[in-house]
Amino acid sequence: MSNLLATMSLATGALAAEQSALTETANNVANVNTPGYSRKQPQFGENPPIVLGQLTFGTGVSLENAASIRDPILQIRIQQETGTQGELSAFVNAMQQVQTQFNNQGNDIGTQLSALFASISQLSTSPASIALRQGVLTAASNLASSISTTANNLESQQANLDLSVTQSVDQVNTLTQQIAKVNGQIAALENLHQDASAFIDQRDVLVGQLSNLIDVSQIKTESQISLTTSNGTALVAGTQAFTLTTQPDPSGLEHIFSQGNDVTSQLNSGQLGGLLQIRDHKIPSLLVSLNTLAAGISNSFNAANASGFDLNGHQGADIFVPPAASGAGAAAGMAVAITDPALIAASSDGSAGSNGNLANFSAIHDQTTFNGETPSDFYGSLIFSIGNDVSSGSIEQQASQLVLQQLQDQRGSISGVSLDEEAGNLVQYQRAYDAAARVVDTVNQMLETLINMGTT
Amino acid sequence: MSSIRVNPNVLPDLLSALAQTRQQESTATLELATGSRINQPSDDPAGAAQIVSNRDLGSQADSFLRSITNVNGLLQTADSTLSSVVTALQRAISLGVQGANGTLSSSDRADVAGELSGIQQQLISLANTSYQGEFIFAGTATTQPFVSSSTSSSGISYQGNAGTNSVQVGSNYSLQINQAGSQIFSAAGGDVFQSVADLITALQTNSGIGNAVTAVRGAFDHVTSQRVFYGNAVNQLNAQQNYLNSEKVDLSNAANSIAGADIAKTAATLNQAEVALNAELAAMGKISQNSLFDYLK
C-alpha cells in the first residue's frame, strides 16, 4: 500500500518535471529568431511503478530528455542547394559586371565599328579631303580605344575576382577551423551522454556558410562529421581542419592548393566555384574573342592600307599597331599607329584624288574572316553569348532560390519554433504544474489531518 | 492526432516575394523609361545580337545616304557645267554659221572670232570647275586639269589623268561618279578646245569655216553624249536614295519589333506589380502580429 509521503514526493516530482518542460518552452520562445535553431520538445516519461502485493502504483513522471527536432538528411539537401545558390549568385553577379562592358550605350565596340566603316564611306566621296581623312583616323582610334578599354576592364575585373578568390579561401579556412572545434565539443558532450544539440545547431549553421563558399560533401561518423569537397579534397576530419592555401600561377592568378595539390579546377560549387568559372573560363574566353576581333581588324586594315597609295603617293603603311602573330594581347594593346591623316592609302593608282583603294577597306565590313563571320556579326555573337550566360545563370539562380526556399520551409516546418505551439505548451505545463501543486497542497492537508488526529 | 506542421516563420518567403515584385516593378519602369525591352544583353540575348546587326545596317544605310548627298552635289555641278558647255558650243556653232556667210567683211569676221575667243575662255573656265575645292574634270588628279600650253595645237593641255572614282552607295553597289576631263573635252573627233580654236583660225583666215563648224558640231554632240553619263548617275542615285530611305524605315520597324517595349503591356505589368507589392506589404504588416500569446490571460 502506498503512503502519503510517497504521494507527496510523486507530486513534487511532477512539479519539477513540468517546470523543466516550461524551461525548454521558454528556451524555444527565446530562440524563436535564432538562425539554425532547432526547437526542442520535452519528453515526459512515466517513472517505473512499484508493485505491492497485487497492486501496482505509479511513481509519477520525469522529464526524460528534451530532444532537438531535426532532419539531418534535409539539412544535407539544404547545404547542397546552398552551394548551388552560392555558385550561381557569384556567377551571375560577376557576369552582370562583365555585361555592363557590352551595353549598347553609343560608345560600345559595335557602334564604333559601324562608325569606322561609315567614315571610310564618307572619305570615298572626297578622297583628298584632310577633314574626312581625319574623320577616319578618329573613328579608328575610337574603335581601338573602345576595344582596349573593354579588354582592360575585363582584365581588371579578373584581378578583382582573383582577390575575391583569396578572400573566400580565407573564409573557408576560418569556417573549417570553427567546424573542427565544434566537432570536438560535440564529441566531448556526447561521450558523456549529454545533450549537444546547441552545438549541432551551431555546426549546421557553419556548414551552411561553408557550403555557400565551397563545394562540400559530408561524411558522418559517430558524433563528428568529416567534410570534403565532392571530389575528395579534405576540409575537416573530426577535430582536424585542413587549411587551403593559395599560390599565384605564372599569369599572376591565385591557384588553390590543398596539402600541396592544385585543386583549383576541381572546385565547381559554392561561391568559389562561381568566381573561378568567371575568372578562369568566361573572362579568358571573352578576351580571346576580343583579341580575334582586334587582331582581325588591325591586320585587315593594315593589309588594305598597304594595297594602296597615300596622299604623298607612297605605298600605305600600317594604320593600326600590328598585333602579335598569336593575337595574344591584341585587344588590350589595340591602337592607331599613325597621326598624319595623309597616310591613309585611299588611292589605287598613286594620284591624290583616287578613292580606288577605299573599296578594300569597305570590303572588310563584309569579310567573313572573324571565325567565319563578319566583324559586326562576330561582335553580335559575342553579345549573344554574354547575354545568354547572364540570362540562363539568372534563371537557374531563381530556380535554385525557389528550391532552397522550399527546403528551408520544410526545415522550418520540422524544426522551427512556432509561438502558437509554445503558447499552448506553456499553458499546458502551467496547468499541470498548478494541478501538481494542488496535489501537494491536498496531501499536505491530509498529512495535517493525520498529524492532528491524536491531539483533538 | 497529428496535424501537418507548417513553417512558423514565413517572413523569408514574404521577403523574397517582395524582392521579386520590386524587381518586376523596376524592370517595367526601366522599359517604360527607355521604350525598349532590351536594356542589357541578358534581357534577350538573341534580340541583343540582332540589334547589333540591325544598328550596323542602319549606320551603313545612313553613311550611304550621306555619300549620296555629297556625290549628288558633285554630279549636279558637273551636269550643270556641261549644260553651260553645251550652250556655249551652240553659240559657237551659230557664230561659225554666221561667219561662214560670204557677205561678211573681214572686220566683221574678226569680231566674230573675237567673240569666239571669249567663248573659248568661258569653256576653259567651265572645264576647270571645282566642287568643294576639288576639280571635277581632272580624273583622279587634284591639279587644275586644263591649262594654257604653247606646245598644244589647241593652246590648251590636259594636266589631269584618265582615272575614275566609284563610290559605294549600297552593299555591293558602287557607282562611278566622274568621267575624266580628257574624255569629255579632248576626245578624238570631239575635241572642244581644238575645234573652237580651229574655228577661230578659220574665221581669221576665211578658209575652211564650214569644216571647222562641222568639227564644233562634232564636239557639241560628244559633250552632249557625255552629259548623259551624269544625268544617268543622278537618276541612279535618286533611285538608290529612295531605296535606302525605305530600307531605313524597314530597319527601324525591325528594331522596334525586336526590342520595342509593348507600352500597354508593360504599363499593365507595372500596375500589377504595384498591386502585388501593396498586398505583400499588407501581408507582412499583418503576419506575426498575432499569436496564441495574445489570447492567453
Interface residues (C-beta under 8 A of the other chain):
Chain A: Q96 Q99 T100 F102 N103 N104 G110 T111 L113 S114 A115 F117 A118 S119 S121 Q122 S124 T125 S126 P127 A128 S129 S347 D349 S351 A352 G353 S354 N355 G356 A359 S362 H365 D366 S376 D377 Y379 G380 S381 I383 F384 S385 I386 G387 N388 D389 V390 S391 S394 Q401 Q405 Q408 D409 Q410 R411 G412 S413 I414 G416 V417 S418 L419 D420 E421 A423 G424 L426 V427
Chain B: I4 R5 V6 N7 P8 N9 P12 D13 S16 N39 Q40 P41 S42 D43 D44 P45 A46 A48 A49 Q50 I51 V52 S53 R55 D56 S59 Q60 D62 S63 F64 R66 S67 N70 V71 L74 Q132 E134 A138 G139 T140 A141 T142 N161 G163 N165 S166 V167 Q168 S171 S174 I177 S288 S291 L292 F293 L296
